[in-house]
């Protein structure tokens, strides 16, 4: 594969740099979290809000590099890693647009906007990455049992139903704003879809994965759950008018980006063959 299997994550400089960046961002946030609402304090918070996306950028770039070592588009695992990396980079793009409006243009971000290309665009890539990860984990084999088929149906239905209940049950469709309507439905339902795929992959791959690779897959799935929690919290705070730049919601995003980035970097340290890791399309 081109990388030594004996390399340890704790000795990898890219992982060390990521960990240091995460700690710096977290300490920085703690330092500004108690600032007031005067213009200087608000500006300081906006600078932090524009900076923590570097975690996603770092993970996305390294994810693309690592995906090529796994075979890139020629292998299931390579496509999975690449999709997650692109998802991180799209999140980075959305954050960059958001920060431009806040810091440079100094106007409220419109909705829809260019930022939605990144934020919404990451959803199908996370979903595709999870599907490829499930294939690499041997999920299609375990789907032969009745209980697995039942889980494959009920879990997505439950997650989609919950998203509809909390965000869309009283929604009034505006025919004059089709794109806004599409995004209003697409965000909660799309996010519920990819996290349900992550939960399914976890439940259906427990018997087909083992050893070190199992822990690596579980870390990716956990990162997806935290990303869903960050998105869910944003939708909740935005709908209730309580979202603020550099609030606790941004810290959840910081954690989600870090977990996804470190889950991709840990695949750089050792290449363990899974049941379908070299399966060709």
C-alpha positions as CSV (number, residue, x, y, z in Angstrom):
1,X,0.0,0.0,0.0
2,X,3.0,2.3,0.3
3,X,2.9,2.9,4.0
4,X,4.5,0.9,6.8
5,X,2.0,-1.0,9.0
6,X,4.2,-0.5,12.0
7,X,3.7,3.3,12.1
8,X,1.8,4.3,15.2
9,X,-0.8,7.0,15.3
10,X,0.7,8.7,18.3
11,X,4.0,9.1,16.3
12,X,2.4,10.4,13.2
13,X,3.2,14.1,12.8
14,X,-0.1,14.8,10.9
15,X,-2.1,13.4,13.8
16,X,0.0,15.3,16.4
17,X,-0.6,18.5,14.5
18,X,-4.3,17.8,14.3
19,X,-4.4,17.2,18.1
20,X,-2.5,20.3,18.8
21,X,-4.8,22.4,16.6
22,X,-7.8,20.9,18.3
23,X,-6.4,21.8,21.8
24,X,-5.5,25.3,20.7
25,X,-9.0,25.9,19.3
26,X,-10.6,24.5,22.5
27,X,-8.4,26.6,24.8
28,X,-9.0,29.7,22.6
29,X,-12.8,29.1,22.8
30,X,-12.6,28.9,26.6
31,X,-10.8,32.2,26.7
32,X,-13.4,34.0,24.7
33,X,-16.5,32.2,25.8
34,X,-17.1,34.6,28.7
35,X,-16.6,37.8,26.7
36,X,-19.4,40.3,26.5
37,X,-21.4,41.6,23.6
38,X,-19.4,44.8,22.9
39,X,-18.1,45.2,19.3
40,X,-14.5,44.1,20.2
41,X,-15.7,40.9,21.9
42,X,-18.1,40.0,19.1
43,X,-15.3,40.5,16.6
44,X,-13.0,38.2,18.7
45,X,-15.7,35.5,18.7
46,X,-16.2,35.8,15.0
47,X,-12.4,35.4,14.4
48,X,-12.5,32.1,16.4
49,X,-15.7,31.1,14.5
50,X,-13.8,31.6,11.3
51,X,-10.7,29.7,12.5
52,X,-11.8,26.4,13.8
53,X,-12.7,25.2,10.3
54,X,-9.0,24.6,9.9
55,X,-9.5,21.3,11.6
56,X,-11.9,20.2,8.8
57,X,-9.5,21.5,6.2
58,X,-6.6,19.5,7.7
59,X,-8.6,16.4,7.9
60,X,-10.1,16.8,4.4
61,X,-6.7,17.3,2.7
62,X,-5.1,14.3,4.5
63,X,-8.2,12.2,3.8
64,X,-7.8,12.7,0.1
65,X,-4.1,11.7,0.3
66,X,-4.9,8.7,2.4
67,X,-7.7,7.6,0.1
68,X,-5.2,7.3,-2.8
69,X,-3.0,4.9,-0.7
70,X,-6.1,2.7,-0.2
71,X,-6.6,2.6,-4.0
72,X,-8.7,5.7,-4.5
73,X,-11.7,5.2,-6.7
74,X,-10.5,1.6,-7.5
75,X,-11.4,0.2,-4.1
76,X,-14.4,0.4,-1.8
77,X,-12.4,1.6,1.2
78,X,-10.6,4.2,-1.0
79,X,-14.0,5.6,-2.2
80,X,-15.3,5.7,1.4
81,X,-12.3,7.6,2.7
82,X,-12.5,10.0,-0.3
83,X,-16.2,10.7,0.3
84,X,-15.7,11.5,4.0
85,X,-12.7,13.8,3.1
86,X,-14.8,15.7,0.5
87,X,-17.5,16.0,3.0
88,X,-15.1,17.7,5.4
89,X,-13.8,20.0,2.7
90,X,-17.4,20.9,1.8
91,X,-18.1,21.7,5.5
92,X,-14.9,23.9,5.3
93,X,-16.3,25.7,2.3
94,X,-19.6,26.4,4.0
95,X,-17.8,27.7,7.1
96,X,-15.6,29.9,4.9
97,X,-18.6,31.5,3.2
98,X,-20.3,32.0,6.5
99,X,-17.2,33.7,7.9
100,X,-16.8,35.9,4.9
101,X,-20.3,37.3,5.4
102,X,-19.6,37.8,9.2
103,X,-16.1,39.3,9.1
104,X,-15.6,40.8,5.6
105,X,-19.0,41.7,4.2
106,X,-20.4,42.3,7.8
107,X,-23.9,41.4,6.8
108,X,-26.2,38.6,7.8
109,X,-25.8,35.4,5.9
110,X,-28.7,35.0,3.4
111,X,-30.6,31.7,3.2
112,X,-30.2,30.0,0.8
113,X,-26.6,31.1,0.0
114,X,-23.3,29.8,-1.4
115,X,-22.6,28.4,2.1
116,X,-25.4,25.8,1.5
117,X,-23.4,24.3,-1.3
118,X,-20.9,23.2,1.3
119,X,-23.2,22.4,4.2
120,X,-25.8,20.6,2.3
121,X,-23.4,19.2,-0.2
122,X,-21.6,17.3,2.6
123,X,-24.7,15.2,3.3
124,X,-24.7,13.0,0.1
125,X,-20.9,12.5,0.5
126,X,-21.2,11.4,4.1
127,X,-24.1,9.1,3.1
128,X,-22.1,7.7,0.1
129,X,-19.0,7.3,2.3
130,X,-21.1,5.4,4.9
131,X,-22.5,3.1,2.2
132,X,-19.0,2.3,0.9
133,X,-17.8,1.7,4.5
134,X,-20.7,-0.7,5.1
135,X,-19.7,-2.6,1.9
136,X,-16.1,-2.7,3.1
137,X,-17.3,-4.0,6.5
138,X,-19.2,-6.9,5.0
139,X,-22.7,-5.6,5.8
140,X,-24.3,-7.0,2.6
141,X,-23.5,-10.5,3.9
142,X,-25.2,-10.0,7.3
143,X,-28.3,-8.6,5.6
144,X,-29.3,-12.2,4.8
145,X,-30.9,-12.6,8.3
146,X,-34.4,-11.4,9.1
147,X,-33.4,-9.3,12.1
148,X,-30.9,-7.5,9.9
149,X,-33.5,-6.8,7.3
150,X,-35.8,-5.5,10.0
151,X,-33.2,-3.2,11.3
152,X,-32.4,-1.9,7.8
153,X,-36.0,-0.8,7.4
154,X,-37.0,0.4,10.9
155,X,-33.9,2.5,11.8
156,X,-34.1,4.8,8.8
157,X,-37.8,5.1,9.2
158,X,-37.5,6.0,12.9
159,X,-34.7,8.6,12.2
160,X,-36.6,10.2,9.4
161,X,-39.8,10.2,11.4
162,X,-38.1,12.0,14.3
163,X,-36.6,14.6,12.0
164,X,-40.0,15.3,10.5
165,X,-41.7,15.5,13.9
166,X,-39.3,17.9,15.4
167,X,-38.6,20.2,12.4
168,X,-41.2,19.8,9.6
169,X,-44.6,18.8,11.1
170,X,-45.9,22.4,11.2
171,X,-43.9,23.5,8.1
172,X,-45.8,25.7,5.6
173,X,-44.5,25.2,2.1
174,X,-43.9,28.5,0.2
175,X,-44.4,27.9,-3.6
176,X,-42.5,31.1,-4.3
177,X,-39.3,29.8,-2.6
178,X,-38.7,26.2,-4.0
179,X,-35.0,26.1,-3.2
180,X,-35.5,27.2,0.4
181,X,-38.3,24.6,0.8
182,X,-36.0,21.9,-0.7
183,X,-33.2,22.8,1.8
184,X,-35.7,23.1,4.7
185,X,-36.7,19.5,4.0
186,X,-33.3,18.3,2.8
187,X,-31.3,19.2,5.8
188,X,-33.1,17.4,8.6
189,X,-34.1,14.4,6.4
190,X,-30.7,14.1,4.7
191,X,-28.9,14.3,8.0
192,X,-31.2,11.7,9.5
193,X,-30.6,9.4,6.5
194,X,-26.8,9.4,6.8
195,X,-26.8,8.9,10.6
196,X,-29.3,6.0,10.2
197,X,-26.9,4.5,7.7
198,X,-24.1,4.9,10.2
199,X,-26.1,3.2,13.0
200,X,-27.0,0.4,10.6
201,X,-23.4,-0.1,9.6
202,X,-22.5,-0.4,13.3
203,X,-25.3,-2.9,14.1
204,X,-24.8,-5.0,11.0
205,X,-21.0,-5.2,10.9
206,X,-20.3,-6.2,14.5
207,X,-20.0,-9.9,13.4
208,X,-18.1,-9.3,10.2
209,X,-15.4,-7.0,11.5
210,X,-12.7,-7.8,14.1
211,X,-9.5,-6.6,15.6
212,X,-8.0,-3.2,14.9
213,X,-10.1,-2.5,11.8
214,X,-13.3,-2.7,13.9
215,X,-12.1,0.1,16.1
216,X,-11.2,2.2,13.1
217,X,-14.7,1.8,11.6
218,X,-16.4,2.5,14.9
219,X,-14.5,5.8,15.2
220,X,-15.7,6.9,11.8
221,X,-19.3,6.0,12.7
222,X,-19.0,7.8,16.0
223,X,-17.7,10.9,14.1
224,X,-20.9,10.8,11.9
225,X,-23.1,10.6,15.0
226,X,-21.4,13.7,16.5
227,X,-21.7,15.5,13.2
228,X,-25.4,14.7,13.2
229,X,-25.7,16.0,16.8
230,X,-24.0,19.2,15.7
231,X,-26.4,19.6,12.7
232,X,-29.4,18.7,14.8
233,X,-28.4,21.3,17.5
234,X,-27.9,24.0,14.8
235,X,-31.4,23.3,13.4
236,X,-32.9,23.4,16.8
237,X,-31.1,26.7,17.8
238,X,-31.7,28.3,14.5
239,X,-35.5,27.5,14.7
240,X,-35.6,28.9,18.3
241,X,-33.5,31.9,17.6
242,X,-30.8,31.0,20.1
243,X,-27.8,30.3,17.7
244,X,-24.8,32.5,18.2
245,X,-21.4,32.5,16.6
246,X,-18.8,30.9,18.9
247,X,-21.5,29.5,21.1
248,X,-21.5,25.9,22.3
249,X,-23.0,24.8,19.0
250,X,-19.7,25.7,17.2
251,X,-17.8,23.6,19.8
252,X,-19.9,20.6,18.8
253,X,-18.9,21.2,15.2
254,X,-15.3,21.5,16.2
255,X,-15.5,18.2,18.0
256,X,-17.3,16.6,14.9
257,X,-14.6,17.9,12.5
258,X,-11.8,16.6,14.8
259,X,-13.3,13.2,15.2
260,X,-13.8,12.8,11.5
261,X,-10.3,14.1,10.7
262,X,-8.6,11.8,13.3
263,X,-10.7,8.8,12.1
264,X,-9.3,9.3,8.6
265,X,-5.8,9.9,9.9
266,X,-5.8,6.7,11.9
267,X,-6.3,4.8,8.6
268,X,-3.0,6.2,7.5
269,X,-1.1,4.4,10.2
270,X,-2.0,0.8,9.3
271,X,-3.7,-0.8,6.3
272,X,-5.8,-3.8,7.6
273,X,-7.6,-5.8,4.9
274,X,-11.3,-6.1,5.6
275,X,-13.6,-8.5,3.8
276,X,-14.2,-6.1,0.9
277,X,-11.4,-3.5,1.2
278,X,-10.0,-4.4,-2.2
279,X,-13.4,-5.1,-3.9
280,X,-13.6,-3.6,-7.3
281,X,-16.6,-1.7,-8.5
